[in-house]
Amino acid sequence: MKDAQQTIALALSLCARGQNRGARFDAEIVDAQAKSRSGSMREALKILENAHSQAAQSGYLFYTLESGLAAGEIEISSGQTTGGRSRLQAIQKEASGKSFLLIARKAQAASQKDIGTR
C-alpha cells in the first residue's frame, strides 16, 4: 500500500502543475479510493466531495458522476448504507438520463451490495 500511496502522491503533484483537469480528477478519485481502503474514510469522502464540487462547477459531468459513484461505494463499505444507497440511486438516475450507462450500471450494482446480508 505504501508504494501505491507514493505513486498517487506523485500523480497528484504532477497534475497540480499541469492544465489537464480530467487527469487531476482521476488522480483524486484514485487517491480517495486508496485512502478508504487504508481506513481513512472521512478523508476519502472529503477528497471526493471536493472533486465532485469542482467537477460540477467546471462542467465535467463524467467526473461529477464518477466522484459521486466512488463516494457512494465508500459510504456503503463504511456502514453508511442509507446515505450511500441514496447517493448511488441519484447517480444512477442522473447517469441514465445523460446516457452514461456504464456509470448507471455500476451505481445500480453498488447500491444493491450487501442487501441480502442483513
N, C-alpha and C positions, 0 to 999 in steps of 0.2 A: 504494500500500500504506500510505503514511503516513496518508492520510485514513481508511482502514479502521481502522487501529490507534487513531487518535484517537476514532473513533466507538465502538469496542469499549471503550476505556478509560472513556468517558462512560457507556456502558451498565452496565459493571461498577460504577462509582461509584454510579449511581442504584439499582442492585439491592442494593448493600450497605446502603443507607439504608432500603429497603423490606422488607416481610414476605413477598413472593412468591418462594418458593424455586425454583419452576419457572422463573421469568424469570432468576434467578441462574444456574441450571444451564444454561439455554440460552446465556446470555452467556459462561459459562466454556467451554462446548464450542466456540462460535464463536471465542473468543479462542485456544484451543488450536489449532484448525484454521488460523487465520491465522498463528500463530507457527510452525507446522510448514511452512507454505508459504514463510515467510521464512527457513527453515533452522534454526530453534530447536527441533529435535526433542525434545531432553531436557526442555526447559522445557514444551513442549506435552504430553508424556506425563505429566509431574509434575502439571500442572493437571488432566488427565483422570483420573489416579489419585485425586487429592483429590476431584474431583467425583463419581467413581464411589463412593468410600467414603462420602461424605456422603449421596449419594442412597440408597445401600443402607441406611445407618443410619436414615435418615428414612422409609424405606418408599416411596420414589419409584422404582418398578420401571422405568417408562418411561425416566427419566434414567439409571438404572443401566445399562440396555441401550444407550442412545444414547451414553453416555460410553465404554462398552466397545467399541462399534462404531467410534467415532472413533479410539480408541487402536489398535485392530487395523489400521485403514486406515493410520494414521501409521506403525506398525511396519513394515508391508509396504512402504510407499513409501520408508522409510529403510533398507531392506535387511534388516530383521529378519524375514524371511519365515516362518521356522518358528514363532517366537513369535506373530507376527501372525495366521498361519493358525490356530494353536491357539486363540488368543483368539476369533477370529471364529467358529470352529466351536462353541465353548462358548456364545457369544452366540446363534448360530443355534439351537442346541438349546434353550436356555432360552427364547428369544423364541417359538419354535414351540410349546413346551409351555405357555406362558402366553397364547397367541393374539395375540401381537404379530407378525403375519405379515409386515407390510411391513419391519420391522426384520430379521426372519429372512431375507427375500429379499435385503435389502441386504447382510447379513453373508455369505450364500452367494455372492453375486456378487463381493463384495470379496475373499473368500478364494480365488476362482478367477482373480483378475487375475494376469497375468504367468506363469501356469503353463506356457504353451507357448513362452515366450521364453527359456528357459534353455538 
